[in-house]
Structures are given as C-alpha cells and as structure tokens.
Amino acid sequence: MNWKLLGFSVVVAAVAYVGFSASKPAASVGALNAAIIPKPAALEVQEGAYLLEEGTTINVPAGQADLLPVAKYLSDKLRITTGLNLVVVEGGEANDGIRFTSAKMDMPREGYSLHVGTRGADIIAATPEGFFYGALSLWQLAQDAGEGEVAVPFVSVSDEPRMEWRGAMLDVSRHFRSVEFVKDFIDWMAVHKMNVFHWHLTDDQGWRIEIKKYPRLTEVGAWRVPAGAAPKADIDPATGTPRLYGGYYTQDQVREVVAYAAERFITVMPEIDLPGHASAAVAAYPQFGTEPVDAVSSDWGIYYSTFNLEDETIAFLEDVMDETLALFPSKFVHIGGDEVSTKQWENSARIKERMEELGIEDVHEIQSYFTRHFANYLAERGRRLIGWDEILEGGSIADSAIMSWRGTKGGVEAAKAGRQVVMAPSPIYYTDYRQSYMTDEPPGREHVQTLQDIYEFDPLEGLSEEETKAVLGAQVTVFTEHMRTEARVEHMAFPRLLALAETVWSPEHNHDYRDFASRLMPHMARLKALGLEPADSAYAVQFDAKPDTGGQVVLTMKTQSGLGDIRYTLGGGEPSASSPLYEGVMTLPLGETVTAAAFYGDEPLSKSRMGVLSERAFLRREDDELTLCSAALAIKLDDDYPKEGNRANFLVDIVEPCWIYENPAMDGVTGLEVSVGNLPYNFQIGDLINSVTLAKPETSTGEIVVYKDSCDGEELARLPLAPATASFGVTTLEASIKAVPDAKALCFRVAANHYEPLWAIDWVQLVKGN
Ligand code: ACM
C-alpha cells in the first residue's frame, strides 16, 4: 500500500479554522487554526478537536526506546507553549492521548502521518526523524482554546520533505556567539524541520574552533580589537592595551553542540575556509601565510591574505582537518573557497618556485590545487568536500559538491554538469540584508529583502526536472558583520529562515505567501515562548502622515504583510488588544501622538510604534528616509559607541557618503540641524577604495555641505565637522540657511580630505524661523 493513500483527501487550505467541538466538553469554544510551518504536503482539517490535559500520555511502542527522546522533546515543547505536563510512557496499553506507531508500510525516511480524532493523536512513521517531524506538527497544532483549555484540531496530515538538505549557515567568526546561543539557533531550526547547520567557524576576523596541535589558532586567532576610535580608547587595565573581543569553542563544547543537534536530527557541517579568508590563522601562524599578518583585524570585506604552498602548510591544514573530522561526523565538510585573491601569490617569488616544483602553471590554478588535495583527503576518510561556487573554476573535482552563493548561476551550471549542489544564493538567501524600510530596522546591507521576497523565490528555477535531482537542497546564510549582538541575529534570521524552511520542506504547489504569513501570525507567540525574538518587520505598523489644511493630519497605517489587526491609542499610551481597531484613513489634529501595534486576537504581533504628528516631525527625516545619492556599497552601519546600550546607526554609501532630502517643505525654513556620527572606515574593498568620492573641504576636519536641488546645485550651507570630532557618538550640527522656498531637494555631501573617519548622517531637521 502506498503510504500516501490513507483514505483522506488532500486539502491545500489556507489557515484552516475549525469550529470547536472538543471530544471532551470545553468551557468555551473558539476558532482553532491548523497553522503548521512548514506547511505539510497534505493536510485535511475536520470538525472537532481533542483536548490535551495535565497528564495526557505520549505512548511509545514497547522496545522502541530510541523514540523516547522524541516523545520527551514533544512533551518539553508542549510544556513551554501550553504549560501542560504530558507523561511519556513506553509500551503497555496505548490509551487515549498521543500515540507513536511504527509504520507498517514503506514510508519516506523523513515522512510521517498524523491523525487527530476523538481518541487523541496518532503519529505514524518509520524512523525517529519521521516521528520527530510528526511530533513537531502536532506541537504546532496544540493551542489555547479559551478558559485555560488546550486543544488540537482534528486533522489528517501526510507529510514528507521536498528537499533533503534544509540548511542554515551561521557565521561565528565576525562576531563570536555563545554555545547557548548556537544551541538555541539549532533548536529554532529544528522546530521548523531543518536539518543542516553549517557552522562558519573560521574567517579573517576570527578563528573559533580549538585545534589542540595549534593552540595559537585560538590564543591569537580568536581575538581582536574592535574597529573604531571608541574601542581603541577602551583600555584593559590587565594589559594596558585595548580590550580584546572574541572567543572560541573548546572541543568539548563542539562535541556538546554536535550531540545537541543530533538529538534534533540536525547535522552540523563545519566550514574551515581555505586557501583564502585565512588572515586570522596567518596572524596566529605567519609561517603558513603567503604574507605575514600582524594581528587579527576588524575590517569587513575581502582580504588578500592566503595560505602559502609549502608542504608544512598543507600538513598544518591536514592536521586541522584531522581534529575537525574527529569532532564532526558530517559526511560533507565545507572548505570555503570563496573570494580567494591571487594577489599575494602573484607577488611572491617563493610561490613561483613552489608552483614550478608542484607543476602548477598559473596562479589561478593554486586554488584548485588546494581543493583537489582536500577533496582527495576527505574522500580517503569517507567524507565529501563541499565548497562555495568558486571551486567550480578549478574544473570538475571528483565527488565534490558546490554551494552556489553568487546567485544560482554556479549551482545551475554545476547541476547541468551533474554535480551535486546546495543553493545558497546571494542576495536573496543572505539575511544580512535588511527586511523593511522602517527607520528602526537594525543595521544590515542596504537592499531590502522582505519575508515575502525570500518566500517567493524558488531555488530550483531554471532547472529541468532531471537537473533538479542534482540539487540537494537550499540554505540561508547568516553572515554577521552587521549583527553585533545575538538579538540582532535573531532579528535578521527570523522569521525569514521560516520562509526558507517552507521552500525546502513543502511541495512547491503549496507555496502561497499570504497563506504563510497568516500561519505565521499564531506562530509568532510560539517562537517567543521558545526564547526567540523574531523580527516583527512584516507586522510592524507603518505610518503615512500628511499635513492637511486647517491644522489637520491625514494618517494611513498599514503593515508590510497587510496582515494583523492594527490597534492604536492617541496621546501616548501603549496599545492593547482592546484598544480601538484601525479601520481606514484617519484625520487627526496636528500635534497628536499615535501609538500602534498589530495584533492576532489578543497576542501582539509587533512592538508598538509611535508617530508624532507635529509640525517639527514633518520637517525631520531619518537617514532611512533620505535618498542615497548612489548605492555603490550602501550599508546601514552601527556606531562604534557606546560599548553598552543603544548605538545610533547610519544608512550610508561607503563609496560616496551623500544624501538627498527630497521634496522638502521649505516655506519659512531658515535653519538646519544635521546629526552626524564618525565611524571607522574598516572595509577591505580592494580598488574600490580609489573611487571614494568626497567633496572638497575648506577646513582640515571637513564639513557637511548642503546644496540646493541637486548635488551640483547652489551651495546653501557648510556645517563644519570640527565640533563633532571630539565625540565618539553623534553630534548635532546647526546652520542657518537663506530662504529657498522653491528648493525641490537638498543634497548633503561629506567634504573631507580622507575617507577615515567615515562621516555619516543620522537625521536632518529643517528648522522654521520665528
Ligand atoms: C560568501 O558570501 N563569500 C560565500
């Protein structure tokens, strides 16, 4: 019998709401949802629901102790989100409650079916991972039914994943993350049925894995002084030198993480980057570098640093790999291979000698020499090499797989050549891009990629059915240059990671963004109960306020997803589920304050946002509300100060710091306030540094120059930066300007002799005269 033909029809419903008639009478009835993320392959919702209670059993068949941890995981998760303590039992009578039953027929390894009816829930699967995924679907169905009751709607689910590799990469080099956080991140992946955690452990800015044979890798390579004047002035009394920032994982900690992930059916795949992104390793062991490195640097971007071609260097890398393989059972081992510069090799007489000895004809073949060597090394040990798509340039290297990051092109090319591929295309699967245009959106790369953008991208586009067989799956990457804190990682990665989870798990015909974002609404509270603070960008209330005649303001409110009940207060109070519901455009008096948040029933979906509808507010623009003159390399950057607490951030093109205030209301404006910050220019951007464009200054410390209409228009003001040079934080500069009521725009440029420090605008305020 085909496991899919279990006698229920396939219903591909949006969030399915069922009338509540519980198998035991519930004190109050409400609409229950069957909102599972990622959406099951087939889900049918029936009338009625089963009540879970304190002591309800989760029954595991006798002799299947391997399922006990899965049952325990389910009871732990139910306790967290419903408060109920269920009891795990092995063998005996399968009472009412939750029952695990081994499949009597063939089932896909990760597949399961789930039936909830009057006697409770049956999860049927053939493997522990199948039960795990069934349990997770059941967990998401358990919900508050009012009056303290917890119910699971009657459903029939038949499910299996679309793709075998459902991954996420976390970069812990740019900012070290605690073991606890890494474990939480893995758990948040697991509850969405993801199964590969790609741990980006080494890079230029930090080496994060203990290698016992080479202790300096972590003694030296794991620590750096953060960029900027403020951290340089933060002297560690113990050493009399600037305080170091960093950390690493001991081998015991790595084992702990790998075991924790395995309990959640997640493979941890390590990445040891070679032969580039090598600068932290070379800082620790200069003898292995083509050129020495003084200390681990805090610059972002692409370094020139590479490993050299000495036998000792290859032996060193093999030693590192030996210790790595002993910690990670993963079949695939990632060797990086991205963004390798040949510059140092080209400049080295010794490299030329070694090339001759090794029969390497061209510097561009050095990388494939490394890749080939480690592909063989790994194959001899029963493992397989995977690398970023640059490794394709070295030709076909037996049995290695490609991770396509420069778009899907490399992946498509590799798949067409029959090589195995994981799709991790930039920019769409890069969560270091911002996810909304909200002014409180934290730092990130400039281009905005919403939850919807990620959801609607299909990584298999452009491939024939035959070619898709070479695609193992897809993953998001969390490169963390601009995610200083763990809270920022949560914000940038979630809920966008859930969009990917659905892409890789659910059949393509089930993909529907509005349906997904609707299912995410009841799920947001569950995420928070797991200790995760997901971005609320899809549900945050956006204000569009326009002054009207007669001292009135016309206000429109919306959310990015168009979902959620917007509730608001006037005059400054925090909105609650009983605050007035926004039902359409409002007219309010000038000077009013509106505070609004989106809700799903009683649960807030977003933090509240406040809009001050004053005349002064209408004359102010945050950096996000200004237009960048160019977007050569635009980033929203964090200030380097203060060490603790909130920092200002700045949206700036680091190649041309220049902003346009479009359509200013200049009537009566006689002055300007410009808030500016100075940032370290910690970017390795190669030759692009020669293109940095600054206006000509009149003073040694520079100015912000303001032009009328366009950046080559009439100069209206020049605000000296001198008063801001003494501050690590932001400084408000002031200037008067002549009346220009007809100005169509104001252009703000940085005039300076040098790109360091990088001056950036936080906000601009137009000031009216009396
Ligand atoms: C990468 O983003 N350099 C893989």
Boltz pocket constraint, residues with backbone or C-beta under 6 A from the ligand:
constraints:
  - pocket:
      binder: B
      contacts: [[A, 338], [A, 339], [A, 388], [A, 405], [A, 426]]
      max_distance: 6.0
